[in-house]
Amino acid sequence: MELPREHMHEIARRYGLTEHEVVILRHLDKATELYRGLPGHHDKDLDGWVSHKEALARLLMVRVVKRDHPEGWLTEAEGRYRSLEEE
């Protein structure tokens, strides 16, 4: 599962991720692969799994965007806090 270091650097450079974030995404992908391999009985919900995995990946992508554009991508709570500071 471990990526060659050069490949990690290339992914990180291309998408603006840190190496640590690349590793997290790889683990999410591996976990999804393992979940797909589980037996189909006992209420296996692949659609639900993938939906949550995608939500976690989006959280990482928001980190990248906020790192590159900190003033343009505020969460609702951050926006309220900044509004209070300006009053």
Buried (B, 14 or more C-beta within 10 A) or exposed (E): EEBEEEEBEEBBEEEBBBEEBBBBBBEBEEEBEEBEEEEEEEEEEEEEBEEEBEEEBEEBBEBBEBEEEEEEBBEEEEEEEEEEEEE
